[in-house]
Amino acid sequence: MLAQKIVALLIMVIPAAIAGFGIKLMRDVCYLYFDPDIHTFLWGQFSIGFILFTLPVAFIAGFILHHDRKRNRVQPRFMTPEEDDE
């Protein structure tokens, strides 16, 4: 039981750390834009930061939704439709 909780914690912490790094990259681009020596918007670094932020957040949201669906803790509109056996 403890090992399952540690694995679940790692599943949440590793993407959160990656998302934090993505936010750092985007923040650095915004600060560097106002630096008089650079004064260009680094679209490549910003795009990588945005991807590194968006994908882990979507993964965490899907993980939580899947976990809550298994325990019937979601609203009916978020439940998966059941197929009728005919």
C-alpha positions in Angstrom: 0.0 0.0 0.0 2.8 2.4 0.8 4.6 1.6 -2.5 1.4 2.5 -4.4 1.2 5.9 -2.6 4.8 6.6 -3.4 4.4 5.8 -7.0 1.2 8.0 -7.2 3.2 10.8 -5.5 6.0 10.5 -8.1 3.4 10.5 -10.9 2.2 13.9 -9.6 5.6 15.4 -8.6 7.6 14.7 -11.7 5.2 16.4 -14.1 4.7 19.3 -11.7 8.5 19.8 -11.7 8.6 19.8 -15.5 5.7 22.3 -15.5 7.6 24.5 -13.1 10.6 24.5 -15.4 8.3 25.4 -18.3 7.0 28.4 -16.4 10.6 29.4 -15.6 11.5 29.3 -19.3 8.5 31.5 -20.2 9.3 33.9 -17.4 12.9 34.2 -18.5 11.9 35.1 -22.0 9.6 37.8 -20.8 12.3 39.3 -18.6 15.0 39.1 -21.3 12.7 41.0 -23.7 13.2 44.1 -21.6 17.0 43.7 -21.4 18.6 46.4 -23.5 21.3 44.1 -24.8 18.9 41.4 -26.2 15.5 43.2 -26.7 14.1 40.4 -28.9 11.4 38.0 -28.0 12.8 34.5 -28.1 9.9 32.6 -29.6 11.6 29.2 -29.6 12.4 29.2 -25.9 8.9 30.5 -25.1 7.3 27.8 -27.2 9.3 25.1 -25.5 8.4 26.5 -22.1 4.7 26.6 -23.1 4.8 23.0 -24.2 6.7 22.0 -21.0 4.0 23.7 -19.0 0.9 22.6 -20.9 1.6 18.9 -21.4 2.3 18.0 -17.7 -0.7 20.0 -16.5 -2.9 18.2 -19.0 -1.4 14.9 -17.8 -2.0 15.7 -14.1 -5.6 16.8 -14.9 -6.2 13.5 -16.8 -4.7 11.5 -14.0 -7.0 13.2 -11.4 -10.1 12.8 -13.6 -9.3 9.1 -14.2 -8.8 8.6 -10.4 -12.1 10.3 -9.5 -14.0 8.5 -12.2 -13.0 5.1 -10.7 -14.4 6.2 -7.4 -17.5 7.9 -8.8 -16.6 11.3 -7.5 -17.3 13.3 -10.6 -20.4 15.0 -11.9 -22.6 12.9 -14.3 -21.4 15.0 -17.4 -17.8 13.8 -16.8 -18.7 10.1 -16.5 -17.9 7.9 -19.5 -21.0 6.8 -21.4 -21.9 3.2 -20.8 -22.4 1.1 -24.0 -25.7 -0.7 -24.3 -25.5 -4.5 -24.9 -28.0 -5.3 -27.6 
